[in-house]
Every structure is written in structure tokens, then in C-alpha cells.
């Protein structure tokens, strides 16, 4: 079975680097019924940065506006999912490299039961071309 690639949007916010801050943000999203495809948090100076990839960007935007949360403008990336195998991530990275597309960040992992997934970020100038190379299906908005 070939990998599936979906263009996604992600958003970032900064919180205090203290226990419970990420939970507060995620609890707000959960209570609004927002489903996340991915979430990543890491320290950034004296604060922490949280990146989220919502399944539905419209629902996410409404939820954060209602809750008064401040996130960055949307940026694009690619969610890749498929059957786990040696070289699964490398196969996709090779396609981009062969077309001269630089990857600015990548997060990959196994998902259990023989599955894997990754999120790739490329510069905004390369999003459309990377989407064509990876044969990505469109995002929800």
C-alpha cells in the first residue's frame, strides 16, 4: 500500500515553561471538539512553544478565537502516513531532494501495528511544488 500524503496547516503558540501550561491549551482545544493530527512542544528561551496540526483548521480557528488563545498565522506542511517499512521516511525525503526541495523540519515516528507517520515542513516558497512531488491531497482550508 503506498503512503498517503496530505497537505496540512499548523499553528504555533508560546506559553510559560511551567507544569500544566500545555495541558491548559490542549484541554481548551479538546473541550471545543478540536481533533489534532499532531502536536509538538519544546522549550524556546524562557518559554515553551507548542505547534499543533488540527484536522479541521476552520473549527480550530473558531475555537481559539472563542477561547482567546493566540496562535501564529497558519503555515503549511505535509502529513505522510503509511505501512511501516525500512526506508519509509527516506523514500519521501529522496523525492524532495531529487527535485531540489529543502526540508526545514521533519518529525517521524512509528504508529504501532505496522504503521508510520511523519510531518514535513518546507519553506513557504516550496509548498506548492512539494505538494505536487509528494502527490499530496489538499488540506481542509
ROSE-4610 file (N, C-alpha, C; in Angstrom, 1 decimal, always signed):
// ROSE-4610
residu = [X/X/X/X/X/X/X/X/X/X/X/X/X/X/X/X/X/X/X/X/X/X/X/X/X/X/X/X/X/X/X/X/X/X/X/X/X/X/X/X/X/X/X/X/X/X/X/X/X/X/X/X/X/X/X/X/X/X/X/X/X/X/X/X/X/X/X/X/X/X/X/X/X/X/X/X/X/X/X/X/X/X/X/X/X/X/X/X/X/X/X/X/X/X/X/X/X/X/X/X/X/X/X/X/X/X/X/X/X/X/X/X/X/X/X/X/X/X/X/X/X/X/X/X/X/X/X/X/X/X/X/X/X/X/X/X/X/X/X/X/X/X/X/X/X/X/X/X/X/X/X/X/X/X/X/X/X/X/X/X/X/X/X/X/X/X/X/X/X/X/X/X/X/X/X/X/X/X/X/X/X/X/X/X/X/X/X/X/X/X/X/X/X/X/X/X/X/X/X/X/X/X/X/X/X/X/X/X/X/X/X/X/X/X/X/X/X/X/X/X/X/X/X/X/X/X/X/X/X/X/X/X/X/X/X/X/X/X/X/X/X/X/X/X/X/X/X/X/X/X/X/X/X/X/X/X/X/X/X/X/X/X/X/X/X/X/X/X/X/X/X/X/X/X/X/X/X/X/X/X/X/X/X/X/X/X/X/X/X/X/X/X/X/X/X/X/X/X/X/X/X/X/X/X/X/X/X/X/X/X/X/X/X/X/X/X/X/X/X/X/X/X/X/X/X/X/X/X/X/X/X/X/X/X/X/X/X/X/X/X/X/X/X/X/X/X/X/X/X/X/X/X/X/X/X/X/X/X/X/X/X/X/X/X/X/X/X/X/X/X/X/X/X/X/X/X/X/X/X/X/X/X/X/X/X/X/X/X/X/X/X/X/X/X/X/X/X/X/X/X/X/X/X/X/X/X/X/X/X/X/X/X/X/X/X/X/X/X/X/X/X/X/X]
num = [1/1/1/2/2/2/3/3/3/4/4/4/5/5/5/6/6/6/7/7/7/8/8/8/9/9/9/10/10/10/11/11/11/12/12/12/13/13/13/14/14/14/15/15/15/16/16/16/17/17/17/18/18/18/19/19/19/20/20/20/21/21/21/22/22/22/23/23/23/24/24/24/25/25/25/26/26/26/27/27/27/28/28/28/29/29/29/30/30/30/31/31/31/32/32/32/33/33/33/34/34/34/35/35/35/36/36/36/37/37/37/38/38/38/39/39/39/40/40/40/41/41/41/42/42/42/43/43/43/44/44/44/45/45/45/46/46/46/47/47/47/48/48/48/49/49/49/50/50/50/51/51/51/52/52/52/53/53/53/54/54/54/55/55/55/56/56/56/57/57/57/58/58/58/59/59/59/60/60/60/61/61/61/62/62/62/63/63/63/64/64/64/65/65/65/66/66/66/67/67/67/68/68/68/69/69/69/70/70/70/71/71/71/72/72/72/73/73/73/74/74/74/75/75/75/76/76/76/77/77/77/78/78/78/79/79/79/80/80/80/81/81/81/82/82/82/83/83/83/84/84/84/85/85/85/86/86/86/87/87/87/88/88/88/89/89/89/90/90/90/91/91/91/92/92/92/93/93/93/94/94/94/95/95/95/96/96/96/97/97/97/98/98/98/99/99/99/100/100/100/101/101/101/102/102/102/103/103/103/104/104/104/105/105/105/106/106/106/107/107/107/108/108/108/109/109/109/110/110/110/111/111/111/112/112/112/113/113/113/114/114/114/115/115/115/116/116/116/117/117/117/118/118/118/119/119/119/120/120/120/121/121/121/122/122/122/123/123/123/124/124/124/125/125/125/126/126/126/127/127/127/128/128/128/129/129/129/130/130/130/131/131/131/132/132/132/133/133/133/134/134/134/135/135/135/136/136/136/137/137/137/138/138/138/139/139/139/140/140/140/141/141/141]
x = [+0.8/+0.0/+0.9/+0.7/+1.5/+1.2/+2.2/+2.0/+0.9/+0.2/-0.7/-0.1/-0.3/+0.3/-0.9/-0.9/-2.0/-1.3/-1.6/-1.2/-2.0/-1.3/-1.9/-1.4/-2.2/-1.8/-1.4/-0.4/+0.0/+0.1/+0.0/-0.1/+0.8/+1.4/+2.3/+1.8/+2.0/+1.8/+2.9/+3.1/+4.1/+3.3/+3.8/+3.3/+4.5/+4.1/+5.2/+5.7/+7.0/+7.6/+7.4/+6.1/+5.7/+4.8/+4.8/+3.8/+2.4/+1.7/+0.3/+0.0/+0.9/+0.6/+0.2/+0.9/+0.5/-0.9/-1.1/-2.4/-3.5/-3.3/-4.4/-4.7/-3.7/-4.0/-4.7/-4.2/-4.9/-6.2/-6.4/-7.8/-8.8/-8.4/-9.3/-9.7/-8.7/-9.0/-9.9/-9.6/-10.4/-11.9/-12.0/-13.4/-14.2/-13.5/-14.1/-14.3/-13.9/-14.1/-13.0/-11.9/-10.9/-10.0/-9.9/-9.1/-7.7/-6.7/-5.3/-4.7/-4.1/-3.4/-2.0/-1.4/-0.1/+0.0/+0.9/+1.2/+2.6/+3.3/+4.7/+5.0/+5.7/+6.1/+7.6/+8.2/+9.6/+10.0/+11.0/+11.4/+12.0/+11.7/+12.2/+12.5/+13.8/+14.2/+13.6/+13.0/+12.3/+10.9/+10.4/+9.1/+9.1/+7.9/+7.7/+6.9/+7.2/+6.5/+5.7/+4.4/+3.5/+3.1/+3.4/+2.9/+1.8/+0.7/-0.4/-0.8/-1.3/-1.8/-3.2/-4.2/-5.6/-6.1/-7.0/-7.6/-8.5/-9.1/-10.1/-9.6/-9.0/-8.5/-9.6/-10.7/-11.8/-12.3/-12.5/-13.0/-12.0/-10.7/-9.6/-9.6/-9.7/-9.7/-10.9/-12.0/-13.2/-13.0/-12.4/-12.2/-11.2/-10.1/-9.1/-9.6/-10.3/-10.9/-11.8/-12.7/-13.7/-13.0/-11.9/-11.2/-10.1/-9.9/-9.0/-7.5/-7.3/-5.9/-5.3/-4.0/-3.2/-2.3/-2.5/-1.6/-1.1/+0.0/+0.5/-0.4/-0.1/-0.9/-0.6/-1.5/-1.3/-0.1/+0.6/+1.7/+1.4/+2.0/+1.7/+2.8/+2.4/+3.3/+2.6/+3.2/+2.7/+2.7/+1.5/+1.4/+1.5/+2.4/+2.6/+2.3/+1.5/+1.2/+1.3/+1.6/+1.7/+2.1/+2.3/+2.8/+4.2/+4.6/+6.0/+6.9/+8.0/+9.0/+10.3/+11.4/+12.7/+12.8/+13.2/+13.3/+12.1/+11.0/+9.7/+9.9/+10.5/+10.7/+11.7/+12.8/+13.9/+13.3/+12.4/+11.9/+11.2/+10.5/+9.8/+10.8/+11.8/+12.8/+13.6/+13.8/+14.6/+13.8/+12.5/+11.7/+11.9/+11.9/+12.0/+13.4/+14.4/+15.8/+16.1/+15.5/+15.7/+15.1/+14.2/+13.6/+14.1/+15.2/+15.8/+15.0/+14.2/+13.3/+14.0/+14.3/+14.9/+13.8/+14.0/+13.1/+13.6/+12.7/+13.1/+13.0/+12.1/+11.9/+11.2/+11.4/+10.7/+10.5/+9.4/+9.1/+8.5/+9.1/+8.6/+8.5/+7.6/+7.5/+6.7/+6.9/+6.0/+4.8/+3.7/+2.4/+1.9/+2.7/+2.2/+1.4/+1.3/+0.5/+1.0/+2.3/+2.9/+2.7/+2.4/+2.2/+3.2/+3.4/+4.3/+3.7/+4.3/+3.8/+4.9/+4.7/+5.7/+5.0/+5.5/+5.2/+6.4/+6.3/+7.4/+7.1/+8.0/+7.9/+8.9/+8.4/+9.3/+9.1/+9.9/+9.7/+8.5/+7.9/+6.6/+6.7/+7.9/+8.0/+8.0/+8.2/+8.3/+7.1/+6.1/+4.9/+4.2/+3.9/+3.1/+3.9/+5.2/+6.0/+6.1/+6.4/+6.5/+5.2/+4.1/+2.8/+2.6/+3.1/+3.0/+3.9/+5.2/+6.2/+5.7/+5.1/+4.6/+3.2/+2.6/+1.2/+0.3/+0.4/-0.4/-1.9/-2.8/-4.1/-4.3/-5.2/-5.4/-5.9/-5.6/-6.0/-7.4/-7.9/-9.3/-9.5/-8.4/-8.5/-7.5]
y = [-1.2/+0.0/+1.2/+2.2/+3.4/+4.3/+5.2/+6.2/+7.2/+7.7/+8.8/+10.1/+11.2/+12.5/+13.5/+14.2/+15.3/+16.6/+17.6/+19.0/+19.4/+19.8/+20.3/+21.7/+22.2/+23.5/+23.4/+24.1/+24.1/+25.5/+25.6/+26.8/+26.7/+27.8/+27.8/+28.8/+28.5/+29.4/+29.3/+30.3/+30.2/+30.3/+29.5/+29.5/+29.6/+29.8/+29.8/+28.4/+28.3/+27.0/+26.5/+26.1/+25.7/+24.5/+23.6/+22.5/+22.9/+22.2/+22.4/+23.4/+24.1/+25.1/+24.4/+23.4/+22.7/+22.0/+21.4/+20.8/+21.8/+23.0/+24.1/+24.4/+24.5/+24.8/+23.6/+22.4/+21.2/+20.9/+21.2/+21.0/+21.9/+23.1/+24.1/+23.6/+23.1/+22.6/+21.3/+20.4/+19.2/+19.6/+20.5/+20.9/+21.5/+22.1/+22.7/+21.6/+20.4/+19.3/+19.3/+20.0/+20.1/+18.8/+18.1/+16.9/+17.4/+16.9/+17.2/+16.0/+16.3/+15.3/+15.1/+16.2/+16.2/+17.4/+17.2/+18.2/+18.0/+19.2/+19.1/+20.3/+20.0/+21.1/+21.0/+22.2/+22.2/+23.6/+23.6/+24.9/+25.9/+27.1/+28.2/+29.4/+29.5/+30.5/+30.2/+31.2/+31.1/+30.6/+30.4/+29.9/+28.6/+28.1/+26.9/+27.1/+26.5/+26.6/+25.4/+25.5/+24.4/+24.6/+23.6/+23.5/+22.5/+22.9/+21.9/+21.9/+20.7/+20.4/+20.0/+20.9/+20.5/+19.8/+18.8/+18.1/+19.1/+20.0/+21.0/+22.4/+23.1/+24.4/+25.4/+25.3/+26.2/+26.1/+24.8/+24.6/+25.0/+24.8/+25.2/+26.7/+27.5/+28.9/+29.5/+28.9/+29.3/+29.1/+27.9/+27.5/+28.5/+28.8/+29.6/+31.1/+31.5/+32.9/+33.0/+32.0/+32.0/+31.9/+31.1/+30.9/+32.1/+32.9/+34.0/+33.5/+32.4/+31.9/+32.6/+32.8/+33.5/+32.5/+32.2/+31.3/+32.1/+31.6/+32.2/+32.0/+32.8/+32.5/+31.1/+30.6/+29.2/+29.1/+28.0/+27.6/+26.2/+25.9/+24.6/+23.6/+22.3/+21.2/+20.0/+18.8/+17.6/+16.5/+15.9/+14.7/+13.5/+12.6/+11.4/+10.2/+9.2/+8.1/+6.8/+5.7/+4.5/+3.3/+2.2/+1.0/+1.1/+0.7/+0.9/-0.1/+0.4/-0.4/+0.3/-0.5/+0.2/+1.2/+2.4/+3.5/+4.2/+4.1/+4.7/+6.3/+6.8/+8.3/+8.7/+7.9/+8.2/+8.3/+7.4/+7.4/+8.7/+9.2/+10.5/+11.7/+11.6/+12.7/+12.7/+11.5/+11.4/+12.1/+11.9/+12.5/+14.1/+14.6/+16.1/+16.5/+15.8/+16.1/+16.0/+15.1/+14.9/+16.1/+16.8/+18.0/+19.3/+19.2/+20.4/+21.1/+20.4/+21.0/+20.7/+21.7/+21.6/+21.4/+20.5/+20.3/+21.1/+21.9/+22.8/+22.1/+21.1/+20.3/+19.0/+18.0/+16.7/+16.1/+15.5/+14.7/+13.4/+12.3/+11.0/+10.0/+9.1/+8.1/+6.9/+5.8/+4.6/+4.8/+4.2/+4.4/+3.1/+2.0/+0.7/+0.0/-1.3/-2.1/-2.0/-1.8/-1.8/-0.5/+0.6/+1.9/+2.9/+3.9/+5.0/+6.3/+7.4/+8.7/+9.8/+10.9/+12.0/+13.2/+14.3/+15.7/+16.3/+16.8/+17.5/+19.0/+19.8/+21.2/+21.7/+22.5/+23.1/+24.6/+25.4/+26.8/+27.1/+28.3/+28.6/+28.7/+29.1/+29.2/+27.8/+26.7/+25.4/+24.5/+25.1/+24.3/+23.7/+24.5/+24.0/+23.0/+23.2/+22.2/+21.0/+21.0/+19.8/+19.0/+19.7/+19.1/+18.2/+18.8/+18.1/+16.9/+17.1/+16.0/+14.8/+15.2/+14.1/+13.6/+14.2/+13.9/+14.0/+15.2/+15.4/+15.8/+15.3/+15.7/+17.0/+17.8/+19.1/+19.1/+20.1/+20.3/+20.7/+20.9/+21.3/+22.9/+23.6/+25.1/+25.6]
z = [+0.0/+0.0/+0.0/-0.9/-1.0/+0.2/+0.5/+1.5/+1.1/+2.0/+1.7/+2.2/+1.5/+1.8/+1.8/+2.8/+2.9/+3.3/+2.6/+2.9/+4.2/+5.2/+6.4/+6.8/+7.7/+8.3/+9.7/+10.1/+11.5/+12.1/+13.4/+14.1/+15.4/+15.8/+17.0/+18.0/+19.2/+20.3/+21.4/+22.2/+23.2/+24.6/+25.5/+26.9/+27.9/+29.1/+30.2/+30.3/+30.5/+30.7/+32.1/+32.4/+33.7/+33.6/+34.6/+34.5/+34.3/+33.4/+33.2/+32.1/+31.6/+30.5/+29.2/+28.8/+27.6/+27.8/+29.0/+29.2/+29.1/+29.6/+29.6/+28.1/+27.3/+25.8/+25.2/+25.4/+24.8/+25.4/+26.7/+27.3/+26.6/+26.4/+25.7/+24.3/+23.6/+22.2/+22.3/+23.2/+23.4/+23.7/+24.7/+25.1/+23.9/+23.0/+21.8/+20.7/+20.9/+19.9/+18.8/+19.0/+18.0/+18.0/+16.9/+16.8/+16.2/+16.9/+16.4/+15.7/+14.6/+13.8/+14.4/+15.0/+15.5/+16.5/+17.5/+18.5/+18.9/+19.0/+19.4/+20.3/+21.4/+22.3/+22.6/+22.8/+23.1/+23.7/+24.5/+25.1/+24.1/+24.3/+23.5/+24.3/+24.7/+25.6/+27.0/+27.6/+28.9/+28.8/+27.6/+27.4/+26.7/+26.3/+25.6/+24.4/+23.3/+22.0/+21.8/+21.5/+21.1/+19.7/+18.9/+17.5/+17.4/+16.8/+16.6/+15.1/+14.7/+13.4/+13.5/+13.4/+13.6/+12.3/+12.6/+11.5/+10.7/+11.3/+10.7/+11.1/+10.2/+10.6/+10.9/+10.2/+10.5/+11.9/+12.3/+13.7/+14.7/+14.4/+15.3/+15.4/+14.3/+14.3/+15.1/+15.0/+15.8/+17.3/+17.6/+19.0/+19.7/+19.0/+19.6/+19.8/+18.8/+18.8/+20.0/+20.2/+21.3/+22.6/+22.7/+24.0/+24.3/+23.3/+23.5/+23.4/+22.8/+22.6/+21.4/+21.5/+20.4/+19.8/+18.5/+17.7/+16.5/+15.9/+14.7/+13.6/+12.5/+11.3/+10.8/+10.0/+9.5/+8.6/+8.7/+7.9/+7.4/+6.2/+5.6/+5.8/+5.9/+5.9/+5.3/+5.4/+4.8/+5.8/+6.0/+6.8/+5.9/+6.2/+5.5/+6.4/+5.9/+6.6/+5.7/+6.3/+5.5/+6.3/+5.6/+6.3/+6.6/+7.8/+8.3/+7.5/+7.1/+6.4/+6.4/+6.3/+6.3/+5.1/+5.4/+4.4/+4.1/+4.9/+4.5/+4.5/+5.5/+5.6/+4.5/+4.4/+3.4/+2.0/+1.7/+0.3/+0.0/+0.9/+0.7/+0.7/+1.6/+1.6/+0.3/-0.3/-1.5/-2.7/-2.7/-3.8/-3.7/-2.6/-2.5/-2.8/-2.3/-2.6/-4.1/-4.8/-6.3/-7.0/-6.4/-7.1/-6.5/-5.7/-5.2/-4.1/-3.4/-2.3/-1.0/-0.2/+1.1/+2.1/+3.0/+4.2/+5.3/+5.9/+7.0/+8.4/+8.4/+9.7/+9.3/+10.2/+10.0/+11.3/+11.6/+12.7/+12.2/+12.5/+12.1/+13.2/+13.1/+14.2/+13.7/+14.4/+14.1/+14.9/+14.4/+15.0/+15.5/+15.5/+16.0/+14.9/+15.1/+14.2/+12.8/+12.6/+11.3/+10.5/+11.2/+10.6/+11.0/+10.1/+10.4/+10.0/+10.4/+10.0/+10.2/+9.5/+9.6/+9.2/+9.7/+9.3/+8.7/+7.5/+6.8/+6.7/+6.9/+6.7/+5.6/+4.7/+3.7/+3.7/+3.1/+3.1/+2.3/+2.6/+2.0/+0.5/+0.0/-1.5/-2.2/-1.4/-2.0/-1.7/-1.0/-0.6/-1.8/-2.8/-3.9/-4.7/-4.9/-5.7/-4.9/-3.6/-2.8/-2.8/-2.7/-2.8/-4.1/-5.2/-6.5/-6.5/-6.0/-6.0/-5.1/-3.9/-3.0/-3.3/-4.3/-4.7/-3.5/-2.9/-1.6/-2.0/-1.2/-1.4/-0.6/-1.0/-0.4/+1.0/+1.7/+3.1/+3.2/+4.4/+4.5/+4.5/+4.4/+4.3/+5.1]
